[in-house]
Amino acid sequence: MVQTGWTAERWTAVFVEQAEMFRKAVVQADPAAEVPTRPGWTVGDLVVHVGRFLETSTPYLRTGSRTAMRPPEPRAGLAPLEYLDLQITAAAEVLTAVPGNRPVWTFSPAAPDLAWVWHRRIAHETVLRRFDAQTVVRQVVATDADLCVDGIDEVLTTIVAAKLDGDVPNMVSGSAVVRPADVPESWLISLAPDEAPRIRAAAPGEEGDAQVTGEAELVYFWLWNRMNYREMTGDRRVLDVLQVGRGH
C-alpha cells in the first residue's frame, strides 16, 4: 500500500457510515427507478446486490476460511430492505469482532491473506454503492479525499490484479502514473502480458504511457467507471486495464 494509517477499525467505521447513507438513499427512491451509474439496474437490484455482497463476503471473516468458499444459498422470504438490514447488522458485528491480522483467504493474488483486506473491500464496496444510490435521488455527497486515496490504492494494488487473474488476462504492455492533484500520494503502475502489475510510488515529475490526474474523488470514481473525466490521457489500452468497474 502506498498509503498507511488505515486499520480494520477505521474501515469498519467507514462501512457503518456509508451503509447508513446507502439505506437512507434507497428508502427515498422508487425500487423500480433506474440507477444512472449502472445501466440496466433498478434500485431494487442495487439493494439486493449489496445484501448479497455482504452475505457472501462476511463468511470469510466469520469462519477464517483459508480457501475459497461456495457462496451461501440466497435467503428466501425476505423483502429486499429486510434482507439488506439483516446483512448490514451481521456485517457490522463481524467486522467489529475480527482483527485485521487474522489469516483468511482473500480474493486477489496481489493481496495478503489477512482479514483487513476484507475490511477494506467491504468498506469501499459500500462507498461505491452509496454513490450509486445517491445518484438516483440526486443527493450525492462528497467523499473524503483521504478515503478516496485509500480506495485508489485498493484498486491499483489489489483489484486490478484480481481482474487480470480472472476472465480478463492482460495482454497490454505499458505504464501509467496516477497522480491526484489534491493529495500527496501518487502511483506508478507497470503492465506486461501474463504478469501481475508492478506498483510503486511515482517519483516527482515521473510520467508513464498514460496519465491519470484530477482530484482524488474524481480519480477514485473514474477507476470504478462511475465518471467520464478528461484528465485521463495517454495510452487508452493502459487506461482500460486500470478501470475496473465495468459491469460492476
C-alpha positions as CSV (number, residue, x, y, z in Angstrom):
1,M,0.0,0.0,0.0
2,V,1.2,3.5,-0.8
3,Q,-0.8,5.0,2.0
4,T,-0.6,4.0,5.6
5,G,-2.7,4.9,8.6
6,W,-5.8,2.7,7.8
7,T,-6.9,0.0,10.2
8,A,-9.7,-2.6,10.4
9,E,-11.4,-0.4,12.9
10,R,-11.3,2.6,10.6
11,W,-12.6,0.6,7.6
12,T,-15.4,-0.7,9.8
13,A,-16.4,2.8,10.8
14,V,-16.5,3.7,7.1
15,F,-18.7,0.8,6.4
16,V,-21.2,1.7,9.2
17,E,-21.3,5.3,8.0
18,Q,-21.7,4.5,4.3
19,A,-24.2,1.7,4.9
20,E,-26.4,4.2,6.8
21,M,-26.2,6.7,3.9
22,F,-26.9,4.0,1.4
23,R,-30.0,2.8,3.2
24,K,-31.3,6.4,3.6
25,A,-31.0,6.9,-0.2
26,V,-32.7,3.7,-1.3
27,V,-35.6,4.2,1.1
28,Q,-36.2,7.6,-0.6
29,A,-36.1,6.1,-4.0
30,D,-38.7,4.1,-6.0
31,P,-37.5,0.5,-6.0
32,A,-38.2,0.4,-9.8
33,A,-36.2,3.5,-10.5
34,E,-33.2,3.1,-12.8
35,V,-29.7,3.6,-11.4
36,P,-28.0,6.2,-13.6
37,T,-24.5,4.9,-12.9
38,R,-25.5,1.2,-13.5
39,P,-27.5,1.0,-16.8
40,G,-30.0,-1.8,-16.6
41,W,-30.1,-1.9,-12.8
42,T,-33.0,-0.7,-10.6
43,V,-32.8,0.5,-7.0
44,G,-34.3,-2.9,-6.0
45,D,-31.4,-4.7,-7.8
46,L,-29.0,-2.4,-6.0
47,V,-30.4,-3.2,-2.6
48,V,-30.3,-7.0,-3.3
49,H,-26.8,-6.7,-4.7
50,V,-25.4,-5.0,-1.5
51,G,-27.2,-7.6,0.7
52,R,-25.8,-10.4,-1.4
53,F,-22.3,-9.0,-1.4
54,L,-22.3,-8.8,2.3
55,E,-23.8,-12.2,2.7
56,T,-21.0,-13.8,0.5
57,S,-18.1,-11.7,1.9
58,T,-18.5,-11.8,5.6
59,P,-18.3,-15.7,6.0
60,Y,-14.6,-15.4,5.3
61,L,-14.2,-13.2,8.4
62,R,-16.6,-15.3,10.5
63,T,-15.0,-18.6,9.7
64,G,-11.4,-17.7,9.0
65,S,-11.5,-20.0,5.9
66,R,-8.2,-20.3,4.2
67,T,-9.7,-21.4,0.9
68,A,-12.4,-20.0,-1.4
69,M,-15.9,-20.8,-0.2
70,R,-19.1,-21.7,-2.0
71,P,-21.5,-18.8,-1.8
72,P,-24.3,-19.4,0.7
73,E,-27.7,-20.0,-0.6
74,P,-29.7,-16.8,-1.0
75,R,-32.2,-16.0,1.8
76,A,-35.8,-16.6,0.8
77,G,-38.9,-15.0,2.0
78,L,-37.4,-11.6,2.9
79,A,-38.3,-8.2,1.4
80,P,-35.2,-6.5,-0.1
81,L,-34.9,-4.0,2.7
82,E,-35.4,-6.6,5.3
83,Y,-32.6,-8.6,3.7
84,L,-30.4,-5.6,3.5
85,D,-30.9,-4.7,7.1
86,L,-30.1,-8.2,8.2
87,Q,-26.9,-8.3,6.3
88,I,-25.8,-4.8,7.4
89,T,-26.3,-5.7,11.0
90,A,-24.4,-9.0,10.6
91,A,-21.6,-7.4,8.7
92,A,-21.1,-4.6,11.3
93,E,-20.9,-7.3,14.1
94,V,-18.3,-9.4,12.3
95,L,-16.2,-6.5,11.1
96,T,-16.0,-5.2,14.6
97,A,-15.2,-8.6,16.1
98,V,-12.5,-9.8,13.8
99,P,-9.0,-8.4,14.0
100,G,-7.3,-7.2,10.8
101,N,-4.4,-9.6,11.1
102,R,-6.5,-12.8,11.2
103,P,-5.3,-15.2,8.5
104,V,-8.1,-15.7,5.9
105,W,-8.5,-16.4,2.2
106,T,-8.7,-13.2,0.1
107,F,-9.8,-12.6,-3.5
108,S,-6.7,-11.1,-5.1
109,P,-3.3,-12.7,-5.9
110,A,-1.7,-9.3,-5.0
111,A,-3.3,-9.1,-1.5
112,P,-2.1,-10.8,1.6
113,D,-4.4,-13.5,3.1
114,L,-5.4,-11.3,6.0
115,A,-8.7,-10.2,7.3
116,W,-8.0,-6.5,6.8
117,V,-8.3,-7.0,3.0
118,W,-12.0,-7.9,3.5
119,H,-12.5,-5.0,5.9
120,R,-11.2,-2.7,3.2
121,R,-13.1,-4.3,0.4
122,I,-16.4,-4.2,2.3
123,A,-15.9,-0.6,3.2
124,H,-15.2,0.6,-0.4
125,E,-17.9,-1.6,-2.0
126,T,-20.3,0.2,0.4
127,V,-18.9,3.7,-0.6
128,L,-19.4,2.8,-4.3
129,R,-23.0,1.6,-3.8
130,R,-23.8,4.6,-1.6
131,F,-22.7,6.8,-4.5
132,D,-24.8,4.8,-6.9
133,A,-27.9,5.1,-4.7
134,Q,-27.4,8.8,-4.1
135,T,-27.3,9.5,-7.9
136,V,-30.9,8.1,-8.1
137,V,-32.2,10.7,-5.5
138,R,-29.8,13.4,-6.7
139,Q,-28.2,13.8,-3.3
140,V,-24.6,12.8,-3.9
141,V,-22.4,13.9,-1.0
142,A,-18.7,14.5,-1.3
143,T,-16.3,11.6,-0.4
144,D,-13.4,12.5,1.9
145,A,-10.1,12.8,0.0
146,D,-8.3,10.5,2.4
147,L,-10.9,7.8,1.9
148,C,-10.6,8.2,-1.9
149,V,-6.8,7.8,-1.7
150,D,-7.3,4.6,0.1
151,G,-9.8,3.5,-2.5
152,I,-7.5,4.4,-5.3
153,D,-4.7,2.4,-3.6
154,E,-7.1,-0.6,-3.2
155,V,-7.9,-0.6,-6.9
156,L,-4.3,-0.3,-8.1
157,T,-2.7,-2.7,-5.6
158,T,-5.5,-5.3,-5.3
159,I,-8.5,-5.0,-7.6
160,V,-6.6,-4.7,-10.9
161,A,-4.6,-7.9,-10.2
162,A,-7.8,-9.7,-9.3
163,K,-9.4,-8.5,-12.6
164,L,-6.4,-9.8,-14.6
165,D,-6.3,-13.0,-12.7
166,G,-9.9,-13.7,-13.7
167,D,-11.5,-13.8,-17.1
168,V,-9.7,-10.7,-18.4
169,P,-6.0,-11.6,-18.8
170,N,-3.7,-8.7,-19.5
171,M,-2.1,-8.5,-23.0
172,V,-1.0,-4.9,-22.6
173,S,2.5,-3.6,-22.0
174,G,2.9,-0.1,-20.7
175,S,2.8,2.1,-17.6
176,A,0.5,4.7,-16.0
177,V,1.1,7.3,-13.4
178,V,-1.9,8.1,-11.2
179,R,-1.3,11.4,-9.5
180,P,-4.3,13.1,-7.9
181,A,-4.0,16.8,-7.7
182,D,-5.2,17.4,-4.2
183,V,-3.2,14.8,-2.2
184,P,0.5,14.0,-1.9
185,E,0.1,10.3,-2.9
186,S,0.9,9.0,-6.4
187,W,1.4,5.6,-8.0
188,L,3.3,4.2,-11.0
189,I,1.7,1.0,-12.4
190,S,3.7,-1.1,-14.9
191,L,1.9,-3.7,-17.0
192,A,3.3,-6.6,-19.0
193,P,1.4,-9.6,-20.6
194,D,0.9,-12.6,-18.4
195,E,2.5,-10.8,-15.4
196,A,1.0,-9.3,-12.3
197,P,1.0,-5.4,-12.3
198,R,4.0,-3.9,-10.6
199,I,3.2,-0.9,-8.5
200,R,5.3,1.7,-6.6
201,A,5.1,5.3,-5.6
202,A,5.6,7.6,-8.6
203,A,8.6,10.0,-8.3
204,P,8.0,13.7,-8.7
205,G,7.6,14.6,-12.3
206,E,7.6,11.0,-13.4
207,E,5.4,10.1,-16.4
208,G,4.0,6.9,-17.9
209,D,2.4,5.9,-21.1
210,A,-0.9,7.1,-19.6
211,Q,-1.6,9.7,-17.0
212,V,-4.4,9.9,-14.5
213,T,-4.8,13.2,-12.8
214,G,-7.5,15.3,-11.2
215,E,-9.0,15.5,-7.7
216,A,-8.8,12.2,-5.7
217,E,-12.5,11.8,-5.6
218,L,-12.8,12.1,-9.4
219,V,-9.9,9.6,-9.9
220,Y,-11.5,7.2,-7.4
221,F,-14.9,7.1,-9.1
222,W,-13.3,7.1,-12.6
223,L,-11.4,4.0,-11.7
224,W,-14.7,2.4,-10.9
225,N,-16.2,3.6,-14.2
226,R,-18.6,6.0,-12.5
227,M,-17.3,9.1,-14.2
228,N,-16.1,10.2,-17.6
229,Y,-13.2,12.5,-17.0
230,R,-10.9,14.3,-19.5
231,E,-7.8,14.3,-17.3
232,M,-7.1,10.7,-18.1
233,T,-4.7,10.8,-21.1
234,G,-2.3,8.7,-23.0
235,D,-2.4,5.0,-24.0
236,R,-6.1,4.0,-23.9
237,R,-5.2,0.4,-23.6
238,V,-3.4,1.0,-20.3
239,L,-6.3,3.2,-19.0
240,D,-8.7,0.4,-19.9
241,V,-6.8,-2.0,-17.7
242,L,-7.0,0.4,-14.8
243,Q,-10.7,0.9,-15.0
244,V,-12.2,-2.0,-13.0
245,G,-15.9,-1.0,-12.6
246,R,-17.3,-2.0,-15.9
247,G,-20.3,-4.2,-15.2
248,H,-19.8,-3.8,-11.5
